[in-house]
């Protein structure tokens, strides 16, 4: 057991090193091209200069004016992270509620519900966001009440609307995945045994189905997380949110790009690797079968 754990930790460290090396190589990629020609020597010079700058990480600067990256980047980073975490929390809660309602009251129409979710999931995210903005403006014209701020300005910040728009696509995706997992779980033998004992649906769903589904759902969370991160670019641009994506676009320097990707990648990498190392051994004994 200890040998397996050490092997997993060693593998995780190697993966992290390779990921950081890939980020460094990717950040220096613009130096590879000089007009329409490929300049390999210039690429390695830029890569070496970037690595040299990163060695003094705490005093890292960017741009011609040699502005310090820290702590300025953290202001934009926490704005994006707070927006992301709030949208993720809303998505998970809403997806759970929708799944429970569909299973509880529309189980006979489950195939139709899944088909509707597939159709909604295929709708472009930009179209959903634009429809939501149009709806807010229409309500403002009819009632003279601005439900949400359309964009961030110097006087007012747009918080709720970006969060809602960021949470809508993952909510649809999570609901569909939840339904598939719950449907598969309800067909297992221990559910029939629980019904035979006289347990009601709410008790079975809360104490048995939900616990097993949440355990397996963590494996799908990687897709949800990176899907939401890809939507951050669109959300921050449309709503003028001063987040980390805004910072990278405003200051497109290699060191800014590297630090941004490291701040986004490393925390989630540690969380997932910690889950792979410690959680399965604990959860296997708690699963209800």
C-alpha positions as CSV (number, residue, x, y, z in Angstrom):
1,X,0.0,0.0,0.0
2,X,2.8,2.4,0.9
3,X,4.7,1.5,-2.3
4,X,1.6,2.3,-4.4
5,X,1.1,5.7,-2.6
6,X,4.8,6.6,-3.1
7,X,4.5,5.7,-6.8
8,X,1.3,7.8,-7.2
9,X,3.0,10.8,-5.5
10,X,6.1,10.4,-7.7
11,X,3.9,10.2,-10.8
12,X,2.0,13.3,-9.7
13,X,5.2,15.3,-9.2
14,X,6.5,14.3,-12.6
15,X,3.1,15.3,-14.2
16,X,3.3,18.7,-12.5
17,X,6.9,19.2,-13.7
18,X,6.0,18.3,-17.3
19,X,2.9,20.5,-17.1
20,X,4.9,23.5,-16.0
21,X,7.5,22.8,-18.7
22,X,4.7,22.7,-21.3
23,X,3.3,26.0,-20.1
24,X,6.8,27.6,-20.4
25,X,7.3,26.2,-23.9
26,X,3.8,27.4,-24.9
27,X,4.3,30.9,-23.5
28,X,7.5,31.4,-25.6
29,X,5.8,30.1,-28.8
30,X,5.4,33.6,-30.4
31,X,9.2,34.0,-30.5
32,X,9.4,30.9,-32.7
33,X,8.0,32.9,-35.7
34,X,9.8,35.8,-37.3
35,X,7.4,37.0,-40.0
36,X,6.7,34.0,-42.1
37,X,9.9,32.1,-41.1
38,X,10.6,29.9,-38.1
39,X,13.5,31.1,-35.9
40,X,14.4,28.2,-33.5
41,X,17.4,30.0,-32.0
42,X,15.3,33.0,-31.1
43,X,12.7,30.7,-29.5
44,X,15.2,29.1,-27.2
45,X,16.7,32.5,-26.3
46,X,13.2,33.7,-25.4
47,X,12.6,30.5,-23.4
48,X,15.9,30.8,-21.5
49,X,15.2,34.5,-20.7
50,X,11.8,33.7,-19.4
51,X,13.1,30.9,-17.2
52,X,15.7,33.2,-15.9
53,X,13.1,35.8,-15.0
54,X,10.9,33.2,-13.3
55,X,13.8,32.2,-11.0
56,X,13.2,35.5,-9.1
57,X,9.5,34.7,-8.9
58,X,8.7,37.1,-6.0
59,X,10.1,40.1,-7.9
60,X,8.8,39.2,-11.3
61,X,8.1,42.1,-13.6
62,X,6.4,42.5,-17.0
63,X,6.3,45.0,-19.9
64,X,8.7,47.7,-20.9
65,X,8.0,49.7,-17.7
66,X,9.1,46.6,-15.6
67,X,5.9,46.7,-13.5
68,X,5.7,44.1,-10.7
69,X,3.3,41.3,-11.4
70,X,2.7,40.7,-7.7
71,X,0.5,41.6,-5.9
72,X,-1.4,43.3,-8.8
73,X,-2.3,40.1,-10.5
74,X,-4.0,38.7,-7.4
75,X,-6.7,41.4,-7.6
76,X,-7.7,40.1,-11.0
77,X,-7.2,36.5,-10.0
78,X,-9.5,36.6,-7.0
79,X,-12.1,38.4,-9.0
80,X,-12.2,35.5,-11.6
81,X,-11.8,32.8,-8.9
82,X,-14.7,34.2,-6.9
83,X,-16.9,34.5,-10.0
84,X,-16.0,30.9,-11.0
85,X,-16.5,29.3,-7.6
86,X,-19.9,31.1,-7.1
87,X,-21.1,30.0,-10.6
88,X,-19.9,26.4,-9.9
89,X,-21.7,26.3,-6.6
90,X,-24.9,27.5,-8.2
91,X,-24.6,25.0,-11.0
92,X,-24.2,22.1,-8.7
93,X,-27.1,23.1,-6.4
94,X,-29.4,23.8,-9.3
95,X,-28.4,20.6,-11.2
96,X,-29.1,18.6,-8.0
97,X,-32.5,20.2,-7.5
98,X,-33.6,19.8,-11.1
99,X,-32.4,16.1,-11.0
100,X,-34.4,15.4,-7.9
101,X,-37.6,17.1,-9.3
102,X,-37.3,15.2,-12.6
103,X,-36.7,11.8,-10.9
104,X,-39.4,12.4,-8.3
105,X,-42.2,13.8,-10.5
106,X,-41.3,13.1,-14.2
107,X,-39.6,9.7,-14.0
108,X,-42.0,8.3,-16.6
109,X,-40.9,11.0,-19.0
110,X,-37.2,10.6,-18.3
111,X,-36.2,9.9,-21.9
112,X,-38.0,13.1,-23.1
113,X,-36.3,15.1,-20.4
114,X,-32.9,13.8,-21.4
115,X,-33.6,14.7,-25.0
116,X,-34.6,18.2,-24.0
117,X,-31.3,18.6,-22.0
118,X,-29.3,17.4,-25.0
119,X,-31.0,20.0,-27.2
120,X,-30.3,22.7,-24.7
121,X,-26.7,21.6,-24.2
122,X,-26.2,21.9,-28.0
123,X,-27.2,25.6,-28.0
124,X,-24.2,27.9,-28.2
125,X,-23.2,29.5,-24.9
126,X,-23.0,32.9,-26.6
127,X,-26.6,32.6,-27.8
128,X,-27.8,31.8,-24.2
129,X,-25.9,34.8,-22.8
130,X,-27.3,37.2,-25.4
131,X,-30.8,35.9,-24.8
132,X,-30.4,36.5,-21.1
133,X,-29.1,40.1,-21.7
134,X,-32.0,40.8,-24.1
135,X,-34.5,39.5,-21.5
136,X,-33.0,41.8,-18.8
137,X,-33.2,44.8,-21.2
138,X,-36.8,43.9,-22.1
139,X,-37.8,43.7,-18.5
140,X,-36.2,47.1,-18.0
141,X,-38.2,48.6,-20.8
142,X,-41.4,47.2,-19.5
143,X,-41.0,47.8,-15.8
144,X,-38.2,50.4,-15.6
145,X,-36.4,48.1,-13.2
146,X,-32.9,46.9,-13.9
147,X,-32.8,43.4,-12.5
148,X,-29.1,43.0,-13.2
149,X,-26.3,45.3,-14.2
150,X,-25.4,44.7,-17.8
151,X,-21.7,45.5,-17.5
152,X,-19.2,46.6,-14.9
153,X,-18.5,50.4,-14.8
154,X,-16.5,52.7,-12.5
155,X,-19.7,53.3,-10.5
156,X,-21.3,49.9,-10.4
157,X,-20.0,46.3,-10.7
158,X,-21.8,43.6,-12.6
159,X,-21.7,40.5,-10.4
160,X,-24.9,38.6,-10.5
161,X,-25.5,38.6,-14.2
162,X,-22.0,37.2,-15.1
163,X,-22.4,34.5,-12.4
164,X,-25.8,33.5,-13.7
165,X,-24.6,33.4,-17.3
166,X,-21.5,31.4,-16.4
167,X,-23.6,28.9,-14.4
168,X,-26.3,28.2,-17.0
169,X,-24.3,26.0,-19.5
170,X,-22.7,23.8,-16.7
171,X,-26.1,23.5,-15.0
172,X,-27.6,21.9,-18.1
173,X,-24.5,19.6,-18.5
174,X,-24.5,18.6,-14.9
175,X,-28.2,17.9,-14.8
176,X,-27.9,15.6,-17.8
177,X,-24.9,13.8,-16.2
178,X,-26.7,13.6,-12.8
179,X,-29.8,12.1,-14.5
180,X,-27.7,9.4,-16.2
181,X,-25.9,8.5,-13.0
182,X,-29.1,8.5,-10.9
183,X,-30.9,6.4,-13.5
184,X,-28.1,3.8,-13.5
185,X,-28.1,3.8,-9.7
186,X,-31.8,3.3,-9.3
187,X,-31.6,0.1,-11.4
188,X,-29.3,-1.6,-9.0
189,X,-30.3,-4.4,-6.6
190,X,-29.8,-2.5,-3.4
191,X,-32.5,0.0,-4.4
192,X,-35.0,-2.7,-4.9
193,X,-34.0,-4.1,-1.5
194,X,-34.4,-0.7,0.1
195,X,-37.9,-0.4,-1.4
196,X,-38.8,-3.9,-0.1
197,X,-37.8,-2.8,3.4
198,X,-40.4,0.0,3.1
199,X,-38.0,3.0,2.8
200,X,-39.5,6.0,1.1
201,X,-38.0,7.6,-2.0
202,X,-36.6,10.6,-0.3
203,X,-34.7,8.5,2.3
204,X,-33.3,6.2,-0.4
205,X,-32.3,9.1,-2.6
206,X,-30.6,11.1,0.2
207,X,-28.9,8.3,2.1
208,X,-28.0,5.9,-0.7
209,X,-28.3,7.2,-4.3
210,X,-26.9,10.7,-3.7
211,X,-23.8,9.6,-1.8
212,X,-22.8,7.1,-4.5
213,X,-23.6,9.5,-7.4
214,X,-21.6,12.3,-5.8
215,X,-18.6,10.0,-5.5
216,X,-18.7,9.1,-9.1
217,X,-19.5,12.6,-10.3
218,X,-16.1,13.9,-9.2
219,X,-14.6,12.2,-12.2
220,X,-16.8,14.3,-14.5
221,X,-15.9,17.6,-12.7
222,X,-12.6,18.0,-14.7
223,X,-14.7,18.5,-17.8
224,X,-17.0,21.0,-16.1
225,X,-14.1,23.0,-14.6
226,X,-12.2,23.5,-17.8
227,X,-15.5,24.1,-19.7
228,X,-16.3,26.9,-17.3
229,X,-12.7,28.3,-17.5
230,X,-13.0,28.5,-21.3
231,X,-16.3,30.5,-20.9
232,X,-14.6,33.0,-18.6
233,X,-13.0,34.7,-21.6
234,X,-16.4,35.3,-23.1
235,X,-18.0,36.3,-19.8
236,X,-15.3,38.8,-18.8
237,X,-15.3,40.3,-22.3
238,X,-19.1,40.7,-22.6
239,X,-19.6,42.1,-19.1
240,X,-16.4,44.1,-18.8
241,X,-15.4,42.1,-15.7
242,X,-11.8,43.0,-14.5
243,X,-10.7,39.4,-14.1
244,X,-7.6,37.4,-14.8
245,X,-8.5,36.9,-18.5
246,X,-8.9,40.7,-18.8
247,X,-5.4,41.1,-17.3
248,X,-3.8,38.7,-19.8
249,X,-5.5,40.3,-22.7
250,X,-4.5,43.8,-21.6
251,X,-0.9,42.7,-20.9
252,X,0.0,40.0,-23.4
253,X,3.5,39.2,-22.1
254,X,4.9,35.7,-21.7
255,X,5.6,36.1,-17.9
256,X,2.0,37.2,-17.4
257,X,0.7,34.2,-19.4
258,X,2.9,31.8,-17.4
259,X,1.9,33.1,-14.0
260,X,-1.8,33.1,-15.0
261,X,-1.8,29.5,-16.1
262,X,0.1,28.4,-13.1
263,X,-2.4,30.1,-10.8
264,X,-5.2,28.4,-12.6
265,X,-3.7,25.0,-13.1
266,X,-1.7,24.2,-9.9
267,X,-4.6,24.5,-7.3
268,X,-6.9,22.3,-9.2
269,X,-4.1,19.8,-10.0
270,X,-3.4,19.5,-6.3
271,X,-7.1,19.0,-5.5
272,X,-7.6,16.3,-8.0
273,X,-4.4,14.4,-7.1
274,X,-5.2,14.6,-3.4
275,X,-8.6,13.1,-4.3
276,X,-7.0,10.3,-6.3
277,X,-4.6,9.5,-3.5
278,X,-6.8,9.7,-0.4
279,X,-10.5,9.8,-1.1
280,X,-11.2,6.5,-2.9
281,X,-9.7,4.3,-0.1
282,X,-12.0,6.0,2.4
283,X,-15.1,6.1,0.2
284,X,-15.1,2.5,-0.9
285,X,-16.1,1.3,2.5
286,X,-18.9,3.9,2.8
287,X,-20.6,3.1,-0.5
288,X,-24.0,1.6,0.0
289,X,-24.6,-1.6,-2.0
